[in-house]
Amino acid sequence: MARPKKREDPQRWPIRCARCDGHYELVASWPDGSICGYCYQAAKRTIGICACGHEGVLPGLIDDRPACRRCSGVKLNVDCVTCGAEAELYSGGRCQRCVLGATAQRLLTDPDTGLIAPQLQVLVDALTAMHRPNSGLTWIRKPHVQSVLRELAGHPPSPMRCLTSCRQAARLTTCATCSSSTVSFRHVTRDWRGSNHGRSRLSSG
């Protein structure tokens, strides 16, 4: 989600942004001109197919159309160090999807064995593959969510009883047959479902 713009300040920033024509702080000098912070962030999040056929981040502009780095000459690091995909980098040179997957992997790893139960790996995979990883990051940073995931890591439900249900839960439904963690798992997946659809129904604890 784009952050709301502050009021323009012509006295402090007399040179206009080449893209939005606004008087904001300029943070980059690209082939099409000096770019403000708002347009810089928007450029990093522009995904599509360039006229040359390249599919990925299109931060540049050619004839008012988004263009890839190679065609536009824009110098911008958007290459994830983990998966190599072009995306807005979130932390440590990694994209949001890779950070989300690593976080889920860490929280669902049994501290005693250093392993993830197969029935919980399903949830890790589903979180990593979710359509909006930024929503997953918002969800998984919540203290009560992390607490429940750590509890599941140390006390995973029975594989035979839970594998099918956890697959359903990983698809944003509810795990109804987890023996020892049914309430907690329902609590977590309900929050996840609300977050994934952009609704503010996340519980407080």
Contacts in CASP RR format, 6 or more apart in sequence:
PFRMAT RR
TARGET T0000
AUTHOR 0000-0000-0000
METHOD contacts of the structure
MODEL  1
MARPKKREDPQRWPIRCARCDGHYELVASWPDGSICGYCYQAAKRTIGIC
ACGHEGVLPGLIDDRPACRRCSGVKLNVDCVTCGAEAELYSGGRCQRCVL
GATAQRLLTDPDTGLIAPQLQVLVDALTAMHRPNSGLTWIRKPHVQSVLR
ELAGHPPSPMRCLTSCRQAARLTTCATCSSSTVSFRHVTRDWRGSNHGRS
RLSSG
2 38 0 8 1.000
2 41 0 8 1.000
2 42 0 8 1.000
3 38 0 8 1.000
3 41 0 8 1.000
5 24 0 8 1.000
5 38 0 8 1.000
6 24 0 8 1.000
8 22 0 8 1.000
8 23 0 8 1.000
8 24 0 8 1.000
9 23 0 8 1.000
9 24 0 8 1.000
10 23 0 8 1.000
12 23 0 8 1.000
13 23 0 8 1.000
13 24 0 8 1.000
13 25 0 8 1.000
13 26 0 8 1.000
13 36 0 8 1.000
14 23 0 8 1.000
15 23 0 8 1.000
15 26 0 8 1.000
15 34 0 8 1.000
16 22 0 8 1.000
16 23 0 8 1.000
17 23 0 8 1.000
17 24 0 8 1.000
17 26 0 8 1.000
17 34 0 8 1.000
17 35 0 8 1.000
17 36 0 8 1.000
17 38 0 8 1.000
17 39 0 8 1.000
18 30 0 8 1.000
18 32 0 8 1.000
18 33 0 8 1.000
18 34 0 8 1.000
18 35 0 8 1.000
19 32 0 8 1.000
19 35 0 8 1.000
19 36 0 8 1.000
19 39 0 8 1.000
19 61 0 8 1.000
20 36 0 8 1.000
20 38 0 8 1.000
20 39 0 8 1.000
22 36 0 8 1.000
24 36 0 8 1.000
24 37 0 8 1.000
24 38 0 8 1.000
25 36 0 8 1.000
25 37 0 8 1.000
26 34 0 8 1.000
26 35 0 8 1.000
26 36 0 8 1.000
26 37 0 8 1.000
27 35 0 8 1.000
27 36 0 8 1.000
27 37 0 8 1.000
27 40 0 8 1.000
28 34 0 8 1.000
28 35 0 8 1.000
28 37 0 8 1.000
28 40 0 8 1.000
29 35 0 8 1.000
30 59 0 8 1.000
30 60 0 8 1.000
30 72 0 8 1.000
30 73 0 8 1.000
30 74 0 8 1.000
30 75 0 8 1.000
31 60 0 8 1.000
31 72 0 8 1.000
31 73 0 8 1.000
31 74 0 8 1.000
32 60 0 8 1.000
32 61 0 8 1.000
32 72 0 8 1.000
35 43 0 8 1.000
43 59 0 8 1.000
43 60 0 8 1.000
43 74 0 8 1.000
43 76 0 8 1.000
44 57 0 8 1.000
44 59 0 8 1.000
44 76 0 8 1.000
44 78 0 8 1.000
44 88 0 8 1.000
45 57 0 8 1.000
45 88 0 8 1.000
46 57 0 8 1.000
46 58 0 8 1.000
46 59 0 8 1.000
46 60 0 8 1.000
46 66 0 8 1.000
47 56 0 8 1.000
47 57 0 8 1.000
47 58 0 8 1.000
47 87 0 8 1.000
48 55 0 8 1.000
48 56 0 8 1.000
48 58 0 8 1.000
48 66 0 8 1.000
49 55 0 8 1.000
49 56 0 8 1.000
49 58 0 8 1.000
50 56 0 8 1.000
50 58 0 8 1.000
50 66 0 8 1.000
50 67 0 8 1.000
50 68 0 8 1.000
50 71 0 8 1.000
51 62 0 8 1.000
51 65 0 8 1.000
51 67 0 8 1.000
51 71 0 8 1.000
52 67 0 8 1.000
52 68 0 8 1.000
52 70 0 8 1.000
52 71 0 8 1.000
54 68 0 8 1.000
54 70 0 8 1.000
54 71 0 8 1.000
56 68 0 8 1.000
56 86 0 8 1.000
57 68 0 8 1.000
57 69 0 8 1.000
57 76 0 8 1.000
57 78 0 8 1.000
57 86 0 8 1.000
57 87 0 8 1.000
57 88 0 8 1.000
58 66 0 8 1.000
58 67 0 8 1.000
58 68 0 8 1.000
59 66 0 8 1.000
59 68 0 8 1.000
59 69 0 8 1.000
59 72 0 8 1.000
59 74 0 8 1.000
59 76 0 8 1.000
59 78 0 8 1.000
60 66 0 8 1.000
60 67 0 8 1.000
60 68 0 8 1.000
60 69 0 8 1.000
60 71 0 8 1.000
60 72 0 8 1.000
60 73 0 8 1.000
60 74 0 8 1.000
61 67 0 8 1.000
61 72 0 8 1.000
62 71 0 8 1.000
62 72 0 8 1.000
67 74 0 8 1.000
69 75 0 8 1.000
69 76 0 8 1.000
69 78 0 8 1.000
77 89 0 8 1.000
77 93 0 8 1.000
78 86 0 8 1.000
78 87 0 8 1.000
78 88 0 8 1.000
78 89 0 8 1.000
79 85 0 8 1.000
79 86 0 8 1.000
80 86 0 8 1.000
80 87 0 8 1.000
80 89 0 8 1.000
80 93 0 8 1.000
80 94 0 8 1.000
80 95 0 8 1.000
80 98 0 8 1.000
81 92 0 8 1.000
81 93 0 8 1.000
81 94 0 8 1.000
82 93 0 8 1.000
82 94 0 8 1.000
82 95 0 8 1.000
82 98 0 8 1.000
82 102 0 8 1.000
83 95 0 8 1.000
83 97 0 8 1.000
83 98 0 8 1.000
85 95 0 8 1.000
85 97 0 8 1.000
87 95 0 8 1.000
87 96 0 8 1.000
87 97 0 8 1.000
88 95 0 8 1.000
88 96 0 8 1.000
89 95 0 8 1.000
90 96 0 8 1.000
90 99 0 8 1.000
90 137 0 8 1.000
91 99 0 8 1.000
94 102 0 8 1.000
95 133 0 8 1.000
96 133 0 8 1.000
96 134 0 8 1.000
96 137 0 8 1.000
97 128 0 8 1.000
97 133 0 8 1.000
99 133 0 8 1.000
99 137 0 8 1.000
100 127 0 8 1.000
100 128 0 8 1.000
100 130 0 8 1.000
100 133 0 8 1.000
100 136 0 8 1.000
100 137 0 8 1.000
100 140 0 8 1.000
101 124 0 8 1.000
101 127 0 8 1.000
101 128 0 8 1.000
103 137 0 8 1.000
103 140 0 8 1.000
104 123 0 8 1.000
104 124 0 8 1.000
104 127 0 8 1.000
104 128 0 8 1.000
104 140 0 8 1.000
104 149 0 8 1.000
105 116 0 8 1.000
105 124 0 8 1.000
107 140 0 8 1.000
107 146 0 8 1.000
107 149 0 8 1.000
107 150 0 8 1.000
107 153 0 8 1.000
108 116 0 8 1.000
108 117 0 8 1.000
108 120 0 8 1.000
108 121 0 8 1.000
108 123 0 8 1.000
108 124 0 8 1.000
108 149 0 8 1.000
108 152 0 8 1.000
108 153 0 8 1.000
109 115 0 8 1.000
109 116 0 8 1.000
109 153 0 8 1.000
110 116 0 8 1.000
110 117 0 8 1.000
110 153 0 8 1.000
110 154 0 8 1.000
110 156 0 8 1.000
111 153 0 8 1.000
111 154 0 8 1.000
112 154 0 8 1.000
116 124 0 8 1.000
116 153 0 8 1.000
117 153 0 8 1.000
117 156 0 8 1.000
117 159 0 8 1.000
118 159 0 8 1.000
118 163 0 8 1.000
119 156 0 8 1.000
119 157 0 8 1.000
119 159 0 8 1.000
119 162 0 8 1.000
119 163 0 8 1.000
119 166 0 8 1.000
120 152 0 8 1.000
120 153 0 8 1.000
120 156 0 8 1.000
120 166 0 8 1.000
122 163 0 8 1.000
122 166 0 8 1.000
122 167 0 8 1.000
122 170 0 8 1.000
123 166 0 8 1.000
123 169 0 8 1.000
123 170 0 8 1.000
125 170 0 8 1.000
126 170 0 8 1.000
126 171 0 8 1.000
127 136 0 8 1.000
127 140 0 8 1.000
127 170 0 8 1.000
127 192 0 8 1.000
130 136 0 8 1.000
130 196 0 8 1.000
131 196 0 8 1.000
132 196 0 8 1.000
135 195 0 8 1.000
135 196 0 8 1.000
135 198 0 8 1.000
136 192 0 8 1.000
136 195 0 8 1.000
136 196 0 8 1.000
138 195 0 8 1.000
139 145 0 8 1.000
139 191 0 8 1.000
139 192 0 8 1.000
139 195 0 8 1.000
139 196 0 8 1.000
139 202 0 8 1.000
140 146 0 8 1.000
140 149 0 8 1.000
142 191 0 8 1.000
142 202 0 8 1.000
143 205 0 8 1.000
144 187 0 8 1.000
144 203 0 8 1.000
144 204 0 8 1.000
144 205 0 8 1.000
145 188 0 8 1.000
145 191 0 8 1.000
148 181 0 8 1.000
148 184 0 8 1.000
148 185 0 8 1.000
148 187 0 8 1.000
148 188 0 8 1.000
149 188 0 8 1.000
151 181 0 8 1.000
151 184 0 8 1.000
152 181 0 8 1.000
152 184 0 8 1.000
152 185 0 8 1.000
155 180 0 8 1.000
155 181 0 8 1.000
156 162 0 8 1.000
156 181 0 8 1.000
157 166 0 8 1.000
157 175 0 8 1.000
157 178 0 8 1.000
157 179 0 8 1.000
157 180 0 8 1.000
157 181 0 8 1.000
157 185 0 8 1.000
158 179 0 8 1.000
161 177 0 8 1.000
161 178 0 8 1.000
161 179 0 8 1.000
162 175 0 8 1.000
162 177 0 8 1.000
162 178 0 8 1.000
162 179 0 8 1.000
165 175 0 8 1.000
165 176 0 8 1.000
165 177 0 8 1.000
165 178 0 8 1.000
166 175 0 8 1.000
166 178 0 8 1.000
166 185 0 8 1.000
168 174 0 8 1.000
168 175 0 8 1.000
169 175 0 8 1.000
169 185 0 8 1.000
169 189 0 8 1.000
172 189 0 8 1.000
172 192 0 8 1.000
172 193 0 8 1.000
172 196 0 8 1.000
173 189 0 8 1.000
173 193 0 8 1.000
174 185 0 8 1.000
174 186 0 8 1.000
174 189 0 8 1.000
174 190 0 8 1.000
175 182 0 8 1.000
175 185 0 8 1.000
175 186 0 8 1.000
175 189 0 8 1.000
176 182 0 8 1.000
176 186 0 8 1.000
178 185 0 8 1.000
187 203 0 8 1.000
190 203 0 8 1.000
191 201 0 8 1.000
191 202 0 8 1.000
191 203 0 8 1.000
194 201 0 8 1.000
194 202 0 8 1.000
195 202 0 8 1.000
END
